[in-house]
Structures are given as C-alpha cells and as structure tokens.
C-alpha cells in the first residue's frame, strides 16, 4: 500500500478493511507480506496502523512499514520506482480517490493494481483487479464513498497471487498515456493553440 494516512473518521484509504482482508489472506499464504508506505502511527491525523495490524491479527513478519525517518525526509523517484517494482501488486482499495497517483506510478513500473471499483480508480486501471463494495455516506463531505468489501479484496489478492510474479507490460503500455511529454504534446499544445 502507498497511501496517505490522514483522516480517521472514516479512514478514506480503507486501512481497516484492507488489513483485515490481508490477515485472512495471509493465513493461507505464509509467504505473503504487506508493505505499508505511509506514516505508521497516525501522527498526521490518521490512525495508528501498527495497532490496527495487531488488532487484525497480522503477524510481525507479515507486515513491513517504510522507514519513518526516510519517509518523512523524502524518497527520491528512483527509490520509489524500486519499491513499486518490488511489489507483486499495489493495494489501493480506498473509499474514494481524487486521481490515484500511486495507481499510475505502480503501473508505470509494471506492477498490477488492486483497487476499489469507484471514483477515478476504474479509469486508471490498465492491469489488475477491481474490488466491489457498498455505498457509504460521508456526511461531512456530503458525498458518497464506497467501503471496499473484505471478501472482494481477498478474492482480488487470490487472483494476484495465482497470477504469480512478473512485470506487466499491459500496465506499462496503459499508463504511457499519462506520461508528461505525451500529455503536453497531445493535450496542452492543442489547448494552447485553441486559445490563440
């Protein structure tokens, strides 16, 4: 997971649902490891993910948190690309996304994505699995979100596990349309010409 740990009521990145699904999945896959690339203890207005992992029954050897000093100091693009490339899949089963930058970044590295079938996520999925859920009314935002279903997350993780390791050319080809040079040449230049 590469997700900002901000907001606790509800945690928009659906950490509780994802952690619980992973715990159930890992009971049948001893080699499964959940890498968490975010602030770990809720210091940025989020939730204490270490406590959540314990509450979900995730064993210490099944979860790895990014080094918190390195995370706060800033991680360069090369290291972030190496992290994405080391993943078998990216879990981004959030309740809602604005754009989903990690989803694009992971696929650019050839990593398929497991994401919620809501907001921008389905449009940004070149290779991976969509997770179904149920509607959740977020009263402060006056908007609907989706709570990802734990059985659907597990099903997607099982499909990713069954596929095995390896880079996805399909994902890389799909995200080429988001390359800065491609967007500039195909969208910005024509828009600027139209405004002349």
C-alpha atoms as a printed R data frame, in Angstrom:
    type eleno elety resid chain resno       x       y       z
1   ATOM     1    CA   UNK     A     1   0.000   0.000   0.000
2   ATOM     2    CA   UNK     A     2   1.139   3.512  -0.845
3   ATOM     3    CA   UNK     A     3  -1.473   5.752   0.758
4   ATOM     4    CA   UNK     A     4  -1.576   8.878   2.905
5   ATOM     5    CA   UNK     A     5  -2.562   8.056   6.483
6   ATOM     6    CA   UNK     A     6  -4.775  11.078   7.054
7   ATOM     7    CA   UNK     A     7  -8.287  11.176   8.429
8   ATOM     8    CA   UNK     A     8  -9.703   8.723  10.909
9   ATOM     9    CA   UNK     A     9 -13.486   9.006  10.689
10  ATOM    10    CA   UNK     A    10 -13.606   7.248   8.312
11  ATOM    11    CA   UNK     A    11 -10.066   6.444   7.169
12  ATOM    12    CA   UNK     A    12 -10.589   7.152   3.461
13  ATOM    13    CA   UNK     A    13  -7.813   4.778   2.427
14  ATOM    14    CA   UNK     A    14  -9.755   1.873   3.993
15  ATOM    15    CA   UNK     A    15  -6.844   0.620   6.078
16  ATOM    16    CA   UNK     A    16  -9.130  -1.412   8.411
17  ATOM    17    CA   UNK     A    17 -10.814  -3.309   5.579
18  ATOM    18    CA   UNK     A    18  -7.551  -3.874   3.718
19  ATOM    19    CA   UNK     A    19  -5.631  -5.003   6.813
20  ATOM    20    CA   UNK     A    20  -8.379  -7.416   7.840
21  ATOM    21    CA   UNK     A    21  -8.591  -8.840   4.311
22  ATOM    22    CA   UNK     A    22  -4.806  -9.257   4.202
23  ATOM    23    CA   UNK     A    23  -4.802 -11.019   7.576
24  ATOM    24    CA   UNK     A    24  -7.355 -13.548   6.288
25  ATOM    25    CA   UNK     A    25  -5.449 -13.965   3.014
26  ATOM    26    CA   UNK     A    26  -2.087 -14.422   4.775
27  ATOM    27    CA   UNK     A    27  -3.435 -17.314   6.847
28  ATOM    28    CA   UNK     A    28  -3.383 -19.349   3.609
29  ATOM    29    CA   UNK     A    29  -0.218 -17.840   2.121
30  ATOM    30    CA   UNK     A    30   2.710 -17.949   4.529
31  ATOM    31    CA   UNK     A    31   4.941 -16.066   2.084
32  ATOM    32    CA   UNK     A    32   2.600 -13.050   1.871
33  ATOM    33    CA   UNK     A    33   3.973  -9.731   3.119
34  ATOM    34    CA   UNK     A    34   2.118  -6.419   3.292
35  ATOM    35    CA   UNK     A    35   4.367  -3.409   2.679
36  ATOM    36    CA   UNK     A    36   2.953  -0.133   4.017
37  ATOM    37    CA   UNK     A    37   4.363   3.093   2.590
38  ATOM    38    CA   UNK     A    38   2.892   5.763   4.844
39  ATOM    39    CA   UNK     A    39   3.069   7.337   8.277
40  ATOM    40    CA   UNK     A    40   2.629   4.443  10.693
41  ATOM    41    CA   UNK     A    41   1.216   5.803  13.960
42  ATOM    42    CA   UNK     A    42  -1.434   8.325  12.937
43  ATOM    43    CA   UNK     A    43   0.675  11.380  13.670
44  ATOM    44    CA   UNK     A    44  -0.736  13.218  10.642
45  ATOM    45    CA   UNK     A    45  -4.362  12.918  11.757
46  ATOM    46    CA   UNK     A    46  -4.663   9.297  10.699
47  ATOM    47    CA   UNK     A    47  -4.889   6.064  12.622
48  ATOM    48    CA   UNK     A    48  -2.245   4.010  14.389
49  ATOM    49    CA   UNK     A    49  -1.587   1.366  11.753
50  ATOM    50    CA   UNK     A    50   0.665  -0.697  13.998
51  ATOM    51    CA   UNK     A    51  -2.184  -1.095  16.492
52  ATOM    52    CA   UNK     A    52  -4.576  -1.862  13.634
53  ATOM    53    CA   UNK     A    53  -2.252  -4.590  12.309
54  ATOM    54    CA   UNK     A    54  -2.195  -6.212  15.746
55  ATOM    55    CA   UNK     A    55  -5.993  -5.930  16.067
56  ATOM    56    CA   UNK     A    56  -6.378  -7.625  12.677
57  ATOM    57    CA   UNK     A    57  -4.057 -10.476  13.631
58  ATOM    58    CA   UNK     A    58  -1.290  -9.601  11.163
59  ATOM    59    CA   UNK     A    59   1.909 -11.174  12.446
60  ATOM    60    CA   UNK     A    60   5.079  -9.082  12.747
61  ATOM    61    CA   UNK     A    61   6.846 -10.946   9.921
62  ATOM    62    CA   UNK     A    62   3.860 -10.378   7.595
63  ATOM    63    CA   UNK     A    63   3.954  -6.573   7.594
64  ATOM    64    CA   UNK     A    64   6.713  -4.091   6.782
65  ATOM    65    CA   UNK     A    65   6.428  -0.347   7.281
66  ATOM    66    CA   UNK     A    66   8.561   2.113   5.378
67  ATOM    67    CA   UNK     A    67  11.397   3.541   7.468
68  ATOM    68    CA   UNK     A    68   9.676   6.505   9.085
69  ATOM    69    CA   UNK     A    69  12.723   8.777   9.031
70  ATOM    70    CA   UNK     A    70  13.275   8.141   5.328
71  ATOM    71    CA   UNK     A    71   9.551   8.585   4.661
72  ATOM    72    CA   UNK     A    72   9.498  11.994   6.364
73  ATOM    73    CA   UNK     A    73  12.780  13.076   4.779
74  ATOM    74    CA   UNK     A    74  11.545  12.394   1.277
75  ATOM    75    CA   UNK     A    75  12.079   9.457  -1.020
76  ATOM    76    CA   UNK     A    76  13.594  10.006  -4.434
77  ATOM    77    CA   UNK     A    77  11.940   8.839  -7.637
78  ATOM    78    CA   UNK     A    78  14.498   6.072  -8.216
79  ATOM    79    CA   UNK     A    79  13.928   4.539  -4.776
80  ATOM    80    CA   UNK     A    80  10.155   4.860  -5.110
81  ATOM    81    CA   UNK     A    81  10.302   3.135  -8.513
82  ATOM    82    CA   UNK     A    82  12.377   0.341  -6.951
83  ATOM    83    CA   UNK     A    83   9.752  -0.073  -4.210
84  ATOM    84    CA   UNK     A    84   6.914  -0.289  -6.737
85  ATOM    85    CA   UNK     A    85   8.922  -2.730  -8.846
86  ATOM    86    CA   UNK     A    86   9.485  -4.982  -5.831
87  ATOM    87    CA   UNK     A    87   5.723  -5.320  -5.249
88  ATOM    88    CA   UNK     A    88   3.710  -8.144  -6.778
89  ATOM    89    CA   UNK     A    89   0.667  -5.848  -6.731
90  ATOM    90    CA   UNK     A    90  -0.340  -2.494  -5.306
91  ATOM    91    CA   UNK     A    91  -3.292  -2.469  -2.900
92  ATOM    92    CA   UNK     A    92  -5.211   0.793  -3.182
93  ATOM    93    CA   UNK     A    93  -8.689  -0.220  -2.056
94  ATOM    94    CA   UNK     A    94  -9.669   3.230  -0.865
95  ATOM    95    CA   UNK     A    95 -13.155   4.580  -0.218
96  ATOM    96    CA   UNK     A    96 -12.552   7.289  -2.800
97  ATOM    97    CA   UNK     A    97  -9.725   8.753  -4.856
98  ATOM    98    CA   UNK     A    98  -9.137  12.135  -6.406
99  ATOM    99    CA   UNK     A    99  -6.809  10.844  -9.098
100 ATOM   100    CA   UNK     A   100  -4.855   7.930  -7.664
101 ATOM   101    CA   UNK     A   101  -1.242   8.878  -8.359
102 ATOM   102    CA   UNK     A   102   0.174   5.699  -6.738
103 ATOM   103    CA   UNK     A   103  -2.001   3.643  -9.086
104 ATOM   104    CA   UNK     A   104  -0.350   5.277 -12.110
105 ATOM   105    CA   UNK     A   105   3.137   5.152 -10.581
106 ATOM   106    CA   UNK     A   106   2.869   1.431  -9.782
107 ATOM   107    CA   UNK     A   107   1.660   0.530 -13.263
108 ATOM   108    CA   UNK     A   108   4.449   2.608 -14.806
109 ATOM   109    CA   UNK     A   109   6.781   0.181 -13.023
110 ATOM   110    CA   UNK     A   110   4.850  -2.787 -14.405
111 ATOM   111    CA   UNK     A   111   3.038  -3.547 -11.148
112 ATOM   112    CA   UNK     A   112  -0.638  -4.512 -11.443
113 ATOM   113    CA   UNK     A   113  -3.125  -2.863  -9.093
114 ATOM   114    CA   UNK     A   114  -5.917  -3.977  -6.797
115 ATOM   115    CA   UNK     A   115  -8.301  -1.034  -6.415
116 ATOM   116    CA   UNK     A   116 -11.878  -0.196  -5.500
117 ATOM   117    CA   UNK     A   117 -14.410  -0.030  -8.311
118 ATOM   118    CA   UNK     A   118 -15.256   3.598  -7.525
119 ATOM   119    CA   UNK     A   119 -14.312   7.210  -8.264
120 ATOM   120    CA   UNK     A   120 -11.285   7.536 -10.563
121 ATOM   121    CA   UNK     A   121  -9.812   4.090  -9.873
122 ATOM   122    CA   UNK     A   122 -11.533   2.047 -12.640
123 ATOM   123    CA   UNK     A   123 -10.487   4.607 -15.273
124 ATOM   124    CA   UNK     A   124  -6.877   4.361 -14.118
125 ATOM   125    CA   UNK     A   125  -6.674   0.572 -14.172
126 ATOM   126    CA   UNK     A   126  -4.684  -0.795 -17.071
127 ATOM   127    CA   UNK     A   127  -3.939  -4.128 -15.433
128 ATOM   128    CA   UNK     A   128  -5.198  -5.532 -12.177
129 ATOM   129    CA   UNK     A   129  -8.392  -6.228 -10.284
130 ATOM   130    CA   UNK     A   130 -11.417  -4.182  -9.225
131 ATOM   131    CA   UNK     A   131 -12.803  -4.613  -5.725
132 ATOM   132    CA   UNK     A   132 -16.527  -4.207  -5.140
133 ATOM   133    CA   UNK     A   133 -18.005  -2.612  -2.057
134 ATOM   134    CA   UNK     A   134 -21.022  -0.934  -0.596
135 ATOM   135    CA   UNK     A   135 -22.018   2.740  -0.559
136 ATOM   136    CA   UNK     A   136 -21.055   4.849   2.449
137 ATOM   137    CA   UNK     A   137 -22.491   8.334   3.006
138 ATOM   138    CA   UNK     A   138 -19.737  10.704   4.138
139 ATOM   139    CA   UNK     A   139 -21.800  13.352   5.888
140 ATOM   140    CA   UNK     A   140 -19.051  15.999   6.363
141 ATOM   141    CA   UNK     A   141 -18.306  15.945   2.620
142 ATOM   142    CA   UNK     A   142 -21.954  15.419   1.639
143 ATOM   143    CA   UNK     A   143 -20.815  12.746  -0.778
144 ATOM   144    CA   UNK     A   144 -20.985   9.022  -1.382
145 ATOM   145    CA   UNK     A   145 -17.923   6.870  -0.994
146 ATOM   146    CA   UNK     A   146 -17.507   3.100  -1.287
147 ATOM   147    CA   UNK     A   147 -16.479   0.850   1.572
148 ATOM   148    CA   UNK     A   148 -14.469  -1.919  -0.127
149 ATOM   149    CA   UNK     A   149 -15.759  -5.387   0.638
150 ATOM   150    CA   UNK     A   150 -13.377  -7.611   2.550
151 ATOM   151    CA   UNK     A   151 -14.367 -10.765   0.593
152 ATOM   152    CA   UNK     A   152 -13.803  -8.874  -2.677
153 ATOM   153    CA   UNK     A   153 -10.345  -7.701  -1.540
154 ATOM   154    CA   UNK     A   154  -9.422 -11.275  -0.626
155 ATOM   155    CA   UNK     A   155 -10.676 -12.523  -3.993
156 ATOM   156    CA   UNK     A   156  -8.520  -9.947  -5.794
157 ATOM   157    CA   UNK     A   157  -5.460 -10.851  -3.709
158 ATOM   158    CA   UNK     A   158  -6.037 -14.544  -4.506
159 ATOM   159    CA   UNK     A   159  -6.193 -13.704  -8.232
160 ATOM   160    CA   UNK     A   160  -2.989 -11.671  -7.995
161 ATOM   161    CA   UNK     A   161  -1.277 -14.475  -6.081
162 ATOM   162    CA   UNK     A   162  -2.411 -17.075  -8.615
163 ATOM   163    CA   UNK     A   163  -1.041 -14.967 -11.470
164 ATOM   164    CA   UNK     A   164   2.400 -15.011  -9.896
165 ATOM   165    CA   UNK     A   165   5.247 -12.585 -10.066
166 ATOM   166    CA   UNK     A   166   6.402 -10.601 -13.029
167 ATOM   167    CA   UNK     A   167   6.103  -7.200 -14.609
168 ATOM   168    CA   UNK     A   168   3.001  -6.267 -16.557
169 ATOM   169    CA   UNK     A   169   3.639  -4.795 -19.991
170 ATOM   170    CA   UNK     A   170  -0.110  -4.190 -20.239
171 ATOM   171    CA   UNK     A   171   0.058  -1.867 -17.216
172 ATOM   172    CA   UNK     A   172   3.090  -0.027 -18.578
173 ATOM   173    CA   UNK     A   173   1.516   0.429 -22.010
174 ATOM   174    CA   UNK     A   174  -1.710   1.710 -20.436
175 ATOM   175    CA   UNK     A   175  -0.064   4.393 -18.303
176 ATOM   176    CA   UNK     A   176   2.007   5.715 -21.207
177 ATOM   177    CA   UNK     A   177  -0.972   7.974 -21.911
178 ATOM   178    CA   UNK     A   178  -0.200   9.774 -18.624
179 ATOM   179    CA   UNK     A   179   3.443  10.472 -19.485
180 ATOM   180    CA   UNK     A   180   4.129  14.198 -19.098
181 ATOM   181    CA   UNK     A   181   5.549  14.571 -22.615
182 ATOM   182    CA   UNK     A   182   2.601  12.689 -24.135
183 ATOM   183    CA   UNK     A   183   0.060  14.805 -22.219
184 ATOM   184    CA   UNK     A   184   1.852  18.014 -23.183
185 ATOM   185    CA   UNK     A   185   2.057  17.158 -26.873
186 ATOM   186    CA   UNK     A   186  -1.427  15.689 -27.216
187 ATOM   187    CA   UNK     A   187  -3.476  17.861 -24.858
188 ATOM   188    CA   UNK     A   188  -1.681  21.006 -23.710
189 ATOM   189    CA   UNK     A   189  -0.337  22.130 -27.077
190 ATOM   190    CA   UNK     A   190  -3.706  21.722 -28.843
191 ATOM   191    CA   UNK     A   191  -5.456  23.522 -25.958
192 ATOM   192    CA   UNK     A   192  -2.981  26.422 -26.136
193 ATOM   193    CA   UNK     A   193  -3.408  26.594 -29.914
194 ATOM   194    CA   UNK     A   194  -7.189  26.718 -29.496
195 ATOM   195    CA   UNK     A   195  -6.816  29.681 -27.094
196 ATOM   196    CA   UNK     A   196  -4.767  31.788 -29.548
